Amino acid sequence: MTTTRWLRRPQPRPAAAVRLFCLPHAGGSAGLYRSWAPLLPADVELLTVRLPGREDRLDEPLPADLPTLVAGLAAAVGPLLDRPWAVFGHSMGAAVGHELVLHLLRQGHRPPVHLFASAREAPQFHRVGTVHLQDDDALCAELARLGGTDAELLAIPEVRALVLPAVRGDYRLIETYPARPEGLLPCSVTALVGTEDEELTVEEAEGWKPWTAAGFDLLGFPGGHFYLSEGPAAVVAAVVERLRN
């Protein structure tokens, strides 16, 4: 396993035809994509993004805002764009991934072959929020409602102390994000949704279409906001199919 401060490469594949950068949800970690590496074919190399404030970056402060986060991540990703690349972002990670692609394009890097926006409304439907201002109990209730974190774990004080600072910080980043990206993407975009996700409407997911000058499609999978954890094989297969088209 190869690691850097920002990126983890679970199964290095130096001969891979394309690199796939995967970004987690608010409060999430690289573990969201733990099952993906063995499911991906040999010609796709997985790189998972590790954000400050969690895992072995626990003592690092979160950036002041989302553009600052993107700038730091772009510095780590830039040297790895010597071959075709794509981005998959889940929930908050989709917004970060979108801004990351635009940032790298402004720097003159080669465009990605695909952007996958998972469980995230398009920028024009972005909603500001106040979850990051609520107390710990309310924050835990929100995490349990979305289904991404075991409610029993959140009842353990030691777990709360480790998890909640990053969760609160990420919610602050996304809830204060101005969502005014500029420019059309030169790559295809796929929006992915859980068919039982109450956080996202079909209209909000289809709203990604006008953000690309290339192709667009919308995919639905059984499950809620964290549908990709319930059926990773089907999601990975759909991603690979689009990377090869």
C-alpha positions as CSV (number, residue, x, y, z in Angstrom):
1,M,0.0,0.0,0.0
2,T,1.4,3.4,-1.0
3,T,0.3,6.4,1.0
4,T,0.9,10.2,1.1
5,R,-0.6,12.8,3.3
6,W,-3.5,13.4,1.0
7,L,-3.8,10.2,-0.9
8,R,-3.9,6.4,-0.3
9,R,-3.1,3.9,-3.1
10,P,-4.5,0.6,-1.7
11,Q,-3.2,-1.5,-4.7
12,P,-0.5,0.2,-6.7
13,R,-0.9,-0.5,-10.4
14,P,2.0,1.3,-12.2
15,A,0.7,0.0,-15.6
16,A,-2.9,1.1,-15.1
17,A,-4.5,2.9,-18.0
18,V,-6.5,5.3,-15.8
19,R,-6.3,6.6,-12.3
20,L,-9.5,7.0,-10.3
21,F,-9.5,9.5,-7.4
22,C,-12.3,8.9,-4.9
23,L,-13.4,11.5,-2.3
24,P,-15.5,10.8,0.8
25,H,-18.6,12.4,2.3
26,A,-18.6,14.9,5.2
27,G,-16.8,13.4,8.1
28,G,-15.9,10.4,6.0
29,S,-12.6,8.7,5.4
30,A,-10.8,6.7,2.7
31,G,-12.4,3.6,4.3
32,L,-15.6,4.4,2.3
33,Y,-13.9,2.9,-0.7
34,R,-12.1,0.1,1.1
35,S,-13.9,-2.6,-0.9
36,W,-13.3,-1.0,-4.3
37,A,-9.6,-2.0,-4.9
38,P,-10.2,-5.7,-5.4
39,L,-13.3,-5.1,-7.5
40,L,-11.5,-2.8,-10.0
41,P,-9.8,-4.3,-13.0
42,A,-6.0,-4.2,-13.4
43,D,-6.2,-1.2,-15.8
44,V,-7.8,1.1,-13.2
45,E,-5.8,2.3,-10.2
46,L,-7.7,3.5,-7.2
47,L,-6.5,6.5,-5.2
48,T,-8.6,7.4,-2.2
49,V,-8.5,11.0,-0.7
50,R,-7.7,11.5,2.9
51,L,-8.8,14.8,4.3
52,P,-7.4,16.6,7.3
53,G,-8.8,15.9,10.8
54,R,-9.2,12.1,10.5
55,E,-7.1,8.9,10.4
56,D,-3.4,9.8,10.6
57,R,-4.2,13.4,9.9
58,L,-6.2,13.7,13.1
59,D,-4.0,16.5,14.5
60,E,-4.3,18.6,11.4
61,P,-6.7,21.5,11.4
62,L,-9.4,21.7,8.7
63,P,-8.9,24.4,6.1
64,A,-10.8,27.7,6.5
65,D,-13.0,27.1,3.5
66,L,-13.7,24.7,0.7
67,P,-11.5,26.5,-1.9
68,T,-8.5,26.3,0.5
69,L,-9.2,22.5,0.9
70,V,-9.3,22.1,-2.9
71,A,-6.1,24.0,-3.4
72,G,-4.2,21.7,-1.0
73,L,-5.7,18.6,-2.6
74,A,-4.9,19.8,-6.1
75,A,-1.2,20.2,-5.2
76,A,-1.1,16.5,-4.2
77,V,-3.1,15.3,-7.2
78,G,-1.4,17.4,-9.9
79,P,1.8,15.3,-10.2
80,L,-0.3,12.1,-10.7
81,L,-2.1,13.4,-13.8
82,D,0.5,12.0,-16.3
83,R,-2.1,9.5,-17.5
84,P,-5.9,9.5,-18.0
85,W,-7.7,10.2,-14.7
86,A,-11.2,10.5,-13.3
87,V,-12.9,11.6,-10.1
88,F,-15.6,10.0,-8.0
89,G,-17.0,12.0,-5.2
90,H,-19.7,11.0,-2.7
91,S,-22.0,13.6,-1.2
92,M,-19.8,16.5,-0.1
93,G,-17.0,14.7,-2.0
94,A,-18.8,15.3,-5.2
95,A,-18.8,19.1,-4.6
96,V,-15.1,18.9,-3.7
97,G,-14.4,16.8,-6.7
98,H,-16.1,19.2,-9.1
99,E,-14.2,22.1,-7.7
100,L,-11.0,20.1,-7.8
101,V,-11.4,19.3,-11.5
102,L,-12.1,23.0,-12.3
103,H,-9.1,24.1,-10.2
104,L,-6.7,21.7,-12.0
105,L,-8.1,22.7,-15.4
106,R,-7.4,26.4,-14.6
107,Q,-3.8,25.3,-13.8
108,G,-3.4,23.9,-17.3
109,H,-3.6,20.2,-16.4
110,R,-5.0,17.6,-18.8
111,P,-8.8,17.2,-18.4
112,P,-10.2,14.2,-16.7
113,V,-12.0,11.5,-18.6
114,H,-15.0,11.5,-16.3
115,L,-16.5,13.0,-13.2
116,F,-18.8,10.9,-11.0
117,A,-21.1,12.9,-8.8
118,S,-22.6,10.6,-6.2
119,A,-25.6,11.4,-3.9
120,R,-25.1,15.2,-4.4
121,E,-27.3,17.8,-5.9
122,A,-25.9,20.0,-8.7
123,P,-24.4,23.3,-7.7
124,Q,-27.5,25.3,-8.7
125,F,-29.5,23.4,-6.1
126,H,-26.9,23.7,-3.3
127,R,-28.4,24.3,0.1
128,V,-26.7,26.1,2.9
129,G,-27.2,24.8,6.4
130,T,-26.7,25.0,10.1
131,V,-25.9,21.5,11.1
132,H,-22.3,22.5,12.0
133,L,-23.7,24.9,14.5
134,Q,-25.7,22.4,16.4
135,D,-24.7,20.5,19.6
136,D,-23.1,17.1,19.6
137,D,-26.4,15.2,20.1
138,A,-28.0,16.9,17.1
139,L,-24.9,16.2,15.0
140,C,-25.0,12.5,16.0
141,A,-28.7,12.4,15.2
142,E,-28.1,13.7,11.7
143,L,-25.4,11.1,11.1
144,A,-27.6,8.3,12.3
145,R,-30.5,9.6,10.1
146,L,-28.3,9.5,7.0
147,G,-27.2,6.0,7.8
148,G,-23.5,6.4,7.3
149,T,-22.4,5.9,10.9
150,D,-23.5,3.3,13.5
151,A,-25.6,4.9,16.1
152,E,-24.3,2.6,18.8
153,L,-20.7,3.8,18.0
154,L,-21.8,7.4,18.3
155,A,-23.1,6.7,21.8
156,I,-19.5,6.0,23.0
157,P,-17.9,9.2,24.3
158,E,-14.4,8.2,23.0
159,V,-15.7,7.7,19.5
160,R,-17.6,11.0,19.6
161,A,-14.4,12.7,20.6
162,L,-12.6,11.3,17.6
163,V,-15.3,11.5,15.0
164,L,-17.3,14.7,15.6
165,P,-14.6,17.4,15.1
166,A,-14.0,16.3,11.5
167,V,-17.8,15.9,10.9
168,R,-18.5,19.3,12.3
169,G,-15.6,20.8,10.3
170,D,-16.7,19.2,7.0
171,Y,-20.3,20.3,7.5
172,R,-19.0,23.8,8.1
173,L,-17.1,23.7,4.8
174,I,-20.0,22.5,2.7
175,E,-22.7,24.4,4.5
176,T,-20.8,27.7,4.0
177,Y,-19.7,26.8,0.4
178,P,-20.9,29.5,-2.0
179,A,-21.4,27.0,-4.9
180,R,-20.5,29.3,-7.7
181,P,-18.2,27.2,-9.9
182,E,-17.3,28.7,-13.2
183,G,-16.9,26.9,-16.5
184,L,-18.2,23.8,-18.3
185,L,-16.4,20.5,-17.8
186,P,-14.8,19.0,-21.0
187,C,-15.5,15.5,-19.7
188,S,-18.6,13.4,-19.3
189,V,-20.4,13.5,-16.0
190,T,-22.4,10.7,-14.4
191,A,-24.7,11.4,-11.4
192,L,-25.4,8.5,-9.2
193,V,-28.2,8.2,-6.7
194,G,-29.7,5.8,-4.2
195,T,-33.3,5.3,-5.2
196,E,-34.4,5.6,-1.5
197,D,-32.2,8.6,-0.7
198,E,-34.5,11.2,0.8
199,E,-31.7,13.9,0.7
200,L,-31.8,14.1,-3.1
201,T,-34.4,14.5,-5.8
202,V,-34.1,13.3,-9.4
203,E,-34.3,16.9,-10.6
204,E,-31.3,17.9,-8.3
205,A,-29.3,15.0,-9.6
206,E,-30.1,15.7,-13.3
207,G,-29.0,19.2,-12.6
208,W,-25.4,18.1,-13.3
209,K,-26.2,17.9,-17.0
210,P,-25.7,21.6,-17.9
211,W,-22.3,21.6,-16.2
212,T,-20.7,19.5,-18.9
213,A,-20.0,20.1,-22.5
214,A,-19.7,16.4,-23.0
215,G,-22.1,13.5,-22.2
216,F,-24.3,13.0,-19.1
217,D,-26.1,10.2,-17.6
218,L,-28.0,9.5,-14.4
219,L,-27.8,6.1,-12.6
220,G,-30.0,4.8,-9.8
221,F,-29.0,2.1,-7.3
222,P,-31.1,0.4,-4.6
223,G,-30.5,2.0,-1.2
224,G,-30.4,5.3,0.6
225,H,-27.8,8.0,0.9
226,F,-25.0,5.4,1.3
227,Y,-26.2,3.1,-1.4
228,L,-22.6,2.5,-2.5
229,S,-21.8,0.8,0.8
230,E,-24.8,-1.5,0.3
231,G,-23.9,-2.7,-3.2
232,P,-20.3,-1.7,-4.1
233,A,-19.9,-4.3,-6.9
234,A,-22.7,-2.9,-9.0
235,V,-21.4,0.7,-8.5
236,V,-17.8,-0.2,-9.4
237,A,-19.0,-2.1,-12.5
238,A,-21.0,1.0,-13.6
239,V,-17.9,3.2,-13.0
240,V,-15.6,0.9,-15.0
241,E,-18.0,0.7,-17.9
242,R,-18.0,4.5,-18.2
243,L,-14.3,4.7,-17.9
244,R,-13.9,2.4,-20.8
245,N,-16.4,4.2,-23.1
